[in-house]
Amino acid sequence: MLRSIRLIGLLILLVTAISCKKDPGYDLEPKITFVSISKTIEFDDTLQSNIDVIRIAVQFEDGDGDLGMDINQSIQEDDEFKNNYHYKVFKKVNGIFEPLDTLFGRFEPLAPTVDYQGPIDGELVFNTSLSHADIPPIEEPNTKYFYNDTIKYVVSVIDRAHNKSNEVETGEIIIFQK
């Protein structure tokens, strides 16, 4: 009998230890870390042209789990916060990266349930594409992108409480390779 009580006590202790996941202590402000950048060339049936699909992966952590927003939340936001993914594009010109564009996107909530409030972490992958149909036959002074341009991105995310993450810089990538 005593042995059964000890065994039950040990099982309760084991279940309690397993179910008590330690809070990682993440800040309420999201934090991201650059993981990778890659490019594939795909054919777009609508454009009848190749496109460079660029995938940017970042690792994220957020203390209160409010990263991401659904379309209804986005509609209700002020213009500054309608999009929760911001990325600046830089183009290498004569060996120096110059700012080219600032783009925005939106990603869905990342917490496991709608009402979840707690720490979350994981990997987030963003996709953007550049159409080969937009490339002029010859490069002119105001040409935004051209064959074999080298670009990089600076990325940040914003949570539903409007806390902006740190910015991370991607590696370089060559676009529109012939």
N, C-alpha and C positions, 0 to 999 in steps of 0.2 A: 504494500500500500504506500509506504513511504517512498519507494522507488518510483511509483506511478506519479505521485505528487511532484517529485523532483523533475521527472521527465516532462510533465505538463508545465511546470514553472520554467524549465529550460526552453521549451517550445514557445511559450508566451514571450519570454525575453528575446528569443531569436526573431520572432515575427515583429516585435516592437522595434528592434534594432534595424531590421530590413526596411520596414515601412517608414521610419523616420529619416527622410532624406535631409541632409544638412543644407540650410539656405546658403547658397554660394556668396551672398553679400554683394550682388550686383547693384550698381547705382541705378537711380530712377531714370537718369539720362542714358539713352542707348549708347553702346560702344560697338564699333565695328573694326575688323581686322581684314586686310586684303588677303585673299586666298589665291586667286588665279584669274587670268584673262585668256580667252581662246577665241579663235575665229574659224568658222566653216564657210564654205561657199555653197550656196543652194540656189536652185532655179525657182523663180517666182512666176507661177502661171499667169497671174493677173497682170504683172508688169511685162511679162515675156522677156525677162532679163535675169541675169545672175544678181544675187545679193550677198553681201558679206554679213553674216550673222555673228555678232560679237557677244560673247557670254562673259559676264563679270561675276565672280563669286566672292562673297564676303562672309566672314564668321561674325555672328552678332551675339550680344548679351544685353538683357534688359531686366531691371529689377522688379518692375511691376507688370510686365507682360502686355503692355499696350502698344506693341508694334503692329503696324498694318491697319488698314481701314477698308471697309466694304464700300461699294458704290454709293449707298445711301448716306453714309457718314461723309464721304467726299463731297457730295452735292451740298451738304449743309455747312461746309467749311468756307472761311474767307479764302480769297484767291491764293494768298500766300501759303495756305496749308492744304489746298485741294489735292496736292500730290505729296506723297511721303518719301519719295526716292528722288534725289537730286544728283545729277552728274554733269560736271563741267568737262568739255572736250578741249584738249590742247593738241596743236599740230606742230611738228618739228619743222622749223624754217631756218635754213643755214645753221643747223646744229643746236638751235635754241627753241624750246617749246613756247609757243605763243597761244594765248586763250583764243578759242575759236567759237565756242557755243556753250550755252547752258541749257540742259534738257531736263525734263521731269517725267516721272512715272509714278505708278501707284501699285502697291502690293496688298494682298488680302491679309486679314489678321493672322498672326502666327501662333497665338496661344491655343492650347488644346481644346478649350471650350469658350463660348461667348462670354460667360461671366467669370472666367478665370482671372485672378489677380495674384500674381506671384512671379518669381524669376523664370525667365525663358532664355534659351540659347540654342544656337544651331547655325546652319549655313543657308544663306539666301543667294539665289542666282538671278541676275538681271540679264535680259536679252535686249539688244538693240540691233537694228539692221541698216545697212547702207546699200542703196541700189546702184548697180553698175550703169543703169539707164540714165542716171543723173550726171555722168561724167562727160564733159565736153570733149570734142575731138582733139583740141589742143589746149594746153594750159594757158590761161590768161591771168592778168594780175589779181583779179577778184575771185578767182576760182576757189571755192570752199575746199573741195577735196579733189585730188587727182591721183592717177596711177602711182602706186608704190609710196604713197604718203605714209609717214610714221605718226601715229597718234597715241595719246594716253588719256586717261580719265582721272578726275578727282571726284570721289563718291561720298555722299552722306545720306542718312535717313532721318526721318522725323517721326516721333511717336504721336499718339492721339492727344497727349497733354501738351503738344507742341515743343517738346524737348528735342533739340537737334543733337545728333551724334557728332563725334569727331569726324574729320574728313580723312579718307585714305586715298593714296595715289596708287594707280594700277601700274603694271609694267607697260612697256611699249608694245605696239602691235602695228604691223604693216598692212595697209588696206589696198584693195583693188590691184592685187598682184596679177600680172599677165602671165 
